[in-house]
Amino acid sequence: MLVGYLYNNENKNISMKELDEHIYQLYFIKESAVNKRLEEQVKIGNIEKIENQYRLTKKGLIVAKFMSITTEIFNTKKNYINYIGK
């Protein structure tokens, strides 16, 4: 997405704000990224939808804990597993 946007605007400089807005509009709005990711996680059983709300399943909790432990062991970026309030 980034390279494509810069390629299509090769004759001008692009600010970080413009890049952020382009990615937001393309990925989150046009491509409905959050909805697609939720559907994927429901399909593989990590998340369940209850009415119009979502929660981790037992499988999802195990996967999240495994990812958290793995990032601790290898001292890698947390990828937002422990991002909020922890």
C-alpha positions as CSV (number, residue, x, y, z in Angstrom):
1,M,0.0,0.0,0.0
2,L,2.7,2.4,0.9
3,V,4.9,1.7,-2.1
4,G,1.9,1.8,-4.4
5,Y,0.7,5.1,-3.1
6,L,4.2,6.6,-3.4
7,Y,4.5,5.1,-6.9
8,N,1.3,6.7,-8.0
9,N,2.5,10.0,-6.6
10,E,6.1,9.7,-7.8
11,N,6.5,13.4,-8.8
12,K,5.7,14.8,-5.3
13,N,6.7,14.4,-1.7
14,I,4.1,12.8,0.6
15,S,3.8,13.7,4.2
16,M,3.3,11.2,7.0
17,K,-0.2,12.6,7.6
18,E,-1.1,12.0,3.9
19,L,0.2,8.4,4.2
20,D,-1.7,7.8,7.4
21,E,-4.9,9.1,5.8
22,H,-4.4,7.0,2.7
23,I,-3.8,3.8,4.6
24,Y,-6.7,4.5,6.9
25,Q,-9.1,5.2,4.1
26,L,-7.9,2.2,1.9
27,Y,-7.4,-0.5,4.6
28,F,-9.8,0.4,7.4
29,I,-12.7,2.0,5.5
30,K,-12.7,0.7,1.9
31,E,-11.4,-2.8,2.7
32,S,-13.3,-3.1,6.0
33,A,-10.2,-4.5,7.6
34,V,-11.6,-4.8,11.2
35,N,-14.7,-6.6,10.0
36,K,-12.6,-9.0,7.9
37,R,-10.2,-9.8,10.7
38,L,-13.2,-10.4,13.1
39,E,-14.8,-12.7,10.6
40,E,-11.5,-14.6,10.2
41,Q,-11.1,-15.0,13.9
42,V,-14.7,-16.2,14.4
43,K,-14.3,-18.7,11.5
44,I,-11.1,-20.2,13.1
45,G,-12.7,-20.3,16.5
46,N,-10.6,-17.7,18.4
47,I,-13.5,-15.3,18.8
48,E,-17.2,-15.8,19.2
49,K,-20.0,-13.3,18.3
50,I,-22.8,-13.0,20.8
51,E,-25.5,-10.8,19.4
52,N,-23.6,-7.7,18.3
53,Q,-20.6,-8.2,20.6
54,Y,-17.4,-10.3,20.5
55,R,-15.3,-12.2,23.1
56,L,-12.4,-14.7,23.1
57,T,-13.3,-18.3,23.1
58,K,-11.4,-20.8,25.3
59,K,-9.3,-21.6,22.2
60,G,-8.7,-17.8,21.6
61,L,-7.6,-17.4,25.2
62,I,-5.1,-20.2,24.8
63,V,-3.8,-18.7,21.5
64,A,-3.5,-15.2,23.0
65,K,-1.6,-16.6,26.1
66,F,0.7,-18.6,23.8
67,M,1.4,-15.5,21.7
68,S,2.1,-13.5,24.9
69,I,4.5,-16.1,26.3
70,T,6.2,-16.5,22.9
71,T,6.9,-12.8,22.7
72,E,8.3,-12.8,26.2
73,I,10.6,-15.8,25.5
74,F,12.0,-14.3,22.3
75,N,11.9,-10.7,23.6
76,T,10.0,-9.6,20.5
77,K,7.4,-6.9,19.8
78,K,4.2,-7.6,21.6
79,N,2.0,-7.1,18.5
80,Y,-0.6,-5.6,20.8
81,I,-1.3,-8.7,22.8
82,N,-0.6,-6.9,26.0
83,Y,-1.3,-3.4,24.6
84,I,-4.2,-2.2,26.6
85,G,-4.0,-1.8,30.4
86,K,-1.2,-4.4,31.0
